[in-house]
Amino acid sequence: MKKLVELEVGTSGVIVRVMGEGKVRRRLFDMGVTPRASFFVRKKAPLGDPIEITIRGYELTLRKEEAELVMVNVEGEEND
């Protein structure tokens, strides 16, 4: 498992867990960032903030702090 923030552009995978509490976690869920959702990393700013992903058929931009809370399995890698 890796954090979404650690991935490079062009990486695909599946969300495993969303950490955090309260409003931040609820906001991620409301945007469709939920366990078992597939995603693709489209763009990443030079310093890693923000990150743009495709999830559930639309483009979503996440701040680095939000992407730190999303644990994922990368397509083609062994699952931990």
PyMOL commands that place a pseudoatom at each C-alpha (Angstrom):
pseudoatom trace, name=CA, resn=MET, resi=1, chain=A, elem=C, hetatm=0, pos=[0.000, 0.000, 0.000]
pseudoatom trace, name=CA, resn=LYS, resi=2, chain=A, elem=C, hetatm=0, pos=[1.114, 3.533, -0.774]
pseudoatom trace, name=CA, resn=LYS, resi=3, chain=A, elem=C, hetatm=0, pos=[-0.177, 7.025, -0.179]
pseudoatom trace, name=CA, resn=LEU, resi=4, chain=A, elem=C, hetatm=0, pos=[-1.769, 8.731, -3.177]
pseudoatom trace, name=CA, resn=VAL, resi=5, chain=A, elem=C, hetatm=0, pos=[0.655, 11.630, -2.775]
pseudoatom trace, name=CA, resn=GLU, resi=6, chain=A, elem=C, hetatm=0, pos=[3.625, 9.290, -3.462]
pseudoatom trace, name=CA, resn=LEU, resi=7, chain=A, elem=C, hetatm=0, pos=[2.475, 8.232, -6.940]
pseudoatom trace, name=CA, resn=GLU, resi=8, chain=A, elem=C, hetatm=0, pos=[3.807, 9.461, -10.258]
pseudoatom trace, name=CA, resn=VAL, resi=9, chain=A, elem=C, hetatm=0, pos=[1.791, 10.761, -13.212]
pseudoatom trace, name=CA, resn=GLY, resi=10, chain=A, elem=C, hetatm=0, pos=[0.350, 7.908, -15.273]
pseudoatom trace, name=CA, resn=THR, resi=11, chain=A, elem=C, hetatm=0, pos=[-0.159, 5.567, -12.320]
pseudoatom trace, name=CA, resn=SER, resi=12, chain=A, elem=C, hetatm=0, pos=[-3.439, 3.678, -11.918]
pseudoatom trace, name=CA, resn=GLY, resi=13, chain=A, elem=C, hetatm=0, pos=[-4.796, 1.873, -8.919]
pseudoatom trace, name=CA, resn=VAL, resi=14, chain=A, elem=C, hetatm=0, pos=[-7.570, 1.322, -6.427]
pseudoatom trace, name=CA, resn=ILE, resi=15, chain=A, elem=C, hetatm=0, pos=[-8.276, 3.216, -3.219]
pseudoatom trace, name=CA, resn=VAL, resi=16, chain=A, elem=C, hetatm=0, pos=[-7.950, 0.979, -0.177]
pseudoatom trace, name=CA, resn=ARG, resi=17, chain=A, elem=C, hetatm=0, pos=[-8.549, 3.311, 2.761]
pseudoatom trace, name=CA, resn=VAL, resi=18, chain=A, elem=C, hetatm=0, pos=[-9.232, 6.964, 3.522]
pseudoatom trace, name=CA, resn=MET, resi=19, chain=A, elem=C, hetatm=0, pos=[-7.661, 8.087, 6.777]
pseudoatom trace, name=CA, resn=GLY, resi=20, chain=A, elem=C, hetatm=0, pos=[-8.293, 11.297, 8.676]
pseudoatom trace, name=CA, resn=GLU, resi=21, chain=A, elem=C, hetatm=0, pos=[-11.257, 12.452, 10.671]
pseudoatom trace, name=CA, resn=GLY, resi=22, chain=A, elem=C, hetatm=0, pos=[-14.193, 14.786, 10.610]
pseudoatom trace, name=CA, resn=LYS, resi=23, chain=A, elem=C, hetatm=0, pos=[-14.727, 17.330, 7.866]
pseudoatom trace, name=CA, resn=VAL, resi=24, chain=A, elem=C, hetatm=0, pos=[-11.694, 16.374, 5.776]
pseudoatom trace, name=CA, resn=ARG, resi=25, chain=A, elem=C, hetatm=0, pos=[-12.639, 12.690, 5.602]
pseudoatom trace, name=CA, resn=ARG, resi=26, chain=A, elem=C, hetatm=0, pos=[-16.293, 13.530, 4.918]
pseudoatom trace, name=CA, resn=ARG, resi=27, chain=A, elem=C, hetatm=0, pos=[-15.238, 15.924, 2.119]
pseudoatom trace, name=CA, resn=LEU, resi=28, chain=A, elem=C, hetatm=0, pos=[-13.112, 13.237, 0.443]
pseudoatom trace, name=CA, resn=PHE, resi=29, chain=A, elem=C, hetatm=0, pos=[-16.008, 10.775, 0.616]
pseudoatom trace, name=CA, resn=ASP, resi=30, chain=A, elem=C, hetatm=0, pos=[-18.388, 13.390, -0.820]
pseudoatom trace, name=CA, resn=MET, resi=31, chain=A, elem=C, hetatm=0, pos=[-16.006, 13.886, -3.774]
pseudoatom trace, name=CA, resn=GLY, resi=32, chain=A, elem=C, hetatm=0, pos=[-16.087, 10.135, -4.516]
pseudoatom trace, name=CA, resn=VAL, resi=33, chain=A, elem=C, hetatm=0, pos=[-12.761, 9.212, -2.922]
pseudoatom trace, name=CA, resn=THR, resi=34, chain=A, elem=C, hetatm=0, pos=[-13.963, 5.981, -1.332]
pseudoatom trace, name=CA, resn=PRO, resi=35, chain=A, elem=C, hetatm=0, pos=[-12.534, 2.480, -0.860]
pseudoatom trace, name=CA, resn=ARG, resi=36, chain=A, elem=C, hetatm=0, pos=[-12.593, 0.260, -3.986]
pseudoatom trace, name=CA, resn=ALA, resi=37, chain=A, elem=C, hetatm=0, pos=[-12.801, 3.254, -6.365]
pseudoatom trace, name=CA, resn=SER, resi=38, chain=A, elem=C, hetatm=0, pos=[-10.387, 3.076, -9.314]
pseudoatom trace, name=CA, resn=PHE, resi=39, chain=A, elem=C, hetatm=0, pos=[-8.301, 6.130, -10.179]
pseudoatom trace, name=CA, resn=PHE, resi=40, chain=A, elem=C, hetatm=0, pos=[-5.633, 7.406, -12.581]
pseudoatom trace, name=CA, resn=VAL, resi=41, chain=A, elem=C, hetatm=0, pos=[-3.053, 10.106, -11.734]
pseudoatom trace, name=CA, resn=ARG, resi=42, chain=A, elem=C, hetatm=0, pos=[-3.372, 12.682, -14.553]
pseudoatom trace, name=CA, resn=LYS, resi=43, chain=A, elem=C, hetatm=0, pos=[-1.213, 15.615, -13.465]
pseudoatom trace, name=CA, resn=LYS, resi=44, chain=A, elem=C, hetatm=0, pos=[1.012, 16.682, -10.621]
pseudoatom trace, name=CA, resn=ALA, resi=45, chain=A, elem=C, hetatm=0, pos=[2.322, 20.181, -9.973]
pseudoatom trace, name=CA, resn=PRO, resi=46, chain=A, elem=C, hetatm=0, pos=[6.132, 20.569, -9.858]
pseudoatom trace, name=CA, resn=LEU, resi=47, chain=A, elem=C, hetatm=0, pos=[6.214, 20.586, -6.057]
pseudoatom trace, name=CA, resn=GLY, resi=48, chain=A, elem=C, hetatm=0, pos=[3.510, 17.910, -5.773]
pseudoatom trace, name=CA, resn=ASP, resi=49, chain=A, elem=C, hetatm=0, pos=[0.654, 20.246, -4.832]
pseudoatom trace, name=CA, resn=PRO, resi=50, chain=A, elem=C, hetatm=0, pos=[-1.998, 19.923, -6.203]
pseudoatom trace, name=CA, resn=ILE, resi=51, chain=A, elem=C, hetatm=0, pos=[-2.520, 16.462, -7.719]
pseudoatom trace, name=CA, resn=GLU, resi=52, chain=A, elem=C, hetatm=0, pos=[-5.133, 15.815, -10.408]
pseudoatom trace, name=CA, resn=ILE, resi=53, chain=A, elem=C, hetatm=0, pos=[-6.698, 12.371, -10.653]
pseudoatom trace, name=CA, resn=THR, resi=54, chain=A, elem=C, hetatm=0, pos=[-9.458, 10.821, -12.729]
pseudoatom trace, name=CA, resn=ILE, resi=55, chain=A, elem=C, hetatm=0, pos=[-11.937, 9.005, -10.510]
pseudoatom trace, name=CA, resn=ARG, resi=56, chain=A, elem=C, hetatm=0, pos=[-15.494, 7.844, -11.219]
pseudoatom trace, name=CA, resn=GLY, resi=57, chain=A, elem=C, hetatm=0, pos=[-15.372, 9.406, -14.704]
pseudoatom trace, name=CA, resn=TYR, resi=58, chain=A, elem=C, hetatm=0, pos=[-14.341, 12.943, -13.752]
pseudoatom trace, name=CA, resn=GLU, resi=59, chain=A, elem=C, hetatm=0, pos=[-11.197, 14.913, -12.980]
pseudoatom trace, name=CA, resn=LEU, resi=60, chain=A, elem=C, hetatm=0, pos=[-10.597, 15.759, -9.339]
pseudoatom trace, name=CA, resn=THR, resi=61, chain=A, elem=C, hetatm=0, pos=[-7.879, 18.004, -7.945]
pseudoatom trace, name=CA, resn=LEU, resi=62, chain=A, elem=C, hetatm=0, pos=[-6.619, 17.259, -4.438]
pseudoatom trace, name=CA, resn=ARG, resi=63, chain=A, elem=C, hetatm=0, pos=[-4.316, 19.219, -2.183]
pseudoatom trace, name=CA, resn=LYS, resi=64, chain=A, elem=C, hetatm=0, pos=[-1.165, 17.457, -1.001]
pseudoatom trace, name=CA, resn=GLU, resi=65, chain=A, elem=C, hetatm=0, pos=[-2.560, 17.302, 2.557]
pseudoatom trace, name=CA, resn=GLU, resi=66, chain=A, elem=C, hetatm=0, pos=[-5.680, 15.500, 1.284]
pseudoatom trace, name=CA, resn=ALA, resi=67, chain=A, elem=C, hetatm=0, pos=[-3.710, 13.068, -0.898]
pseudoatom trace, name=CA, resn=GLU, resi=68, chain=A, elem=C, hetatm=0, pos=[-1.611, 12.139, 2.169]
pseudoatom trace, name=CA, resn=LEU, resi=69, chain=A, elem=C, hetatm=0, pos=[-4.760, 10.645, 3.725]
pseudoatom trace, name=CA, resn=VAL, resi=70, chain=A, elem=C, hetatm=0, pos=[-5.597, 8.293, 0.823]
pseudoatom trace, name=CA, resn=MET, resi=71, chain=A, elem=C, hetatm=0, pos=[-4.038, 4.810, 0.906]
pseudoatom trace, name=CA, resn=VAL, resi=72, chain=A, elem=C, hetatm=0, pos=[-3.989, 2.958, -2.426]
pseudoatom trace, name=CA, resn=ASN, resi=73, chain=A, elem=C, hetatm=0, pos=[-2.919, -0.228, -4.161]
pseudoatom trace, name=CA, resn=VAL, resi=74, chain=A, elem=C, hetatm=0, pos=[-1.096, 0.461, -7.418]
pseudoatom trace, name=CA, resn=GLU, resi=75, chain=A, elem=C, hetatm=0, pos=[-2.087, -1.510, -10.501]
pseudoatom trace, name=CA, resn=GLY, resi=76, chain=A, elem=C, hetatm=0, pos=[0.523, -4.128, -11.354]
pseudoatom trace, name=CA, resn=GLU, resi=77, chain=A, elem=C, hetatm=0, pos=[2.248, -4.143, -7.951]
pseudoatom trace, name=CA, resn=GLU, resi=78, chain=A, elem=C, hetatm=0, pos=[2.062, -6.788, -5.248]
pseudoatom trace, name=CA, resn=ASN, resi=79, chain=A, elem=C, hetatm=0, pos=[-0.456, -5.989, -2.515]
pseudoatom trace, name=CA, resn=ASP, resi=80, chain=A, elem=C, hetatm=0, pos=[0.927, -5.680, 1.012]
for i in range(1, 80): cmd.bond("trace and resi %d" % i, "trace and resi %d" % (i + 1))
show_as sticks, trace
zoom trace
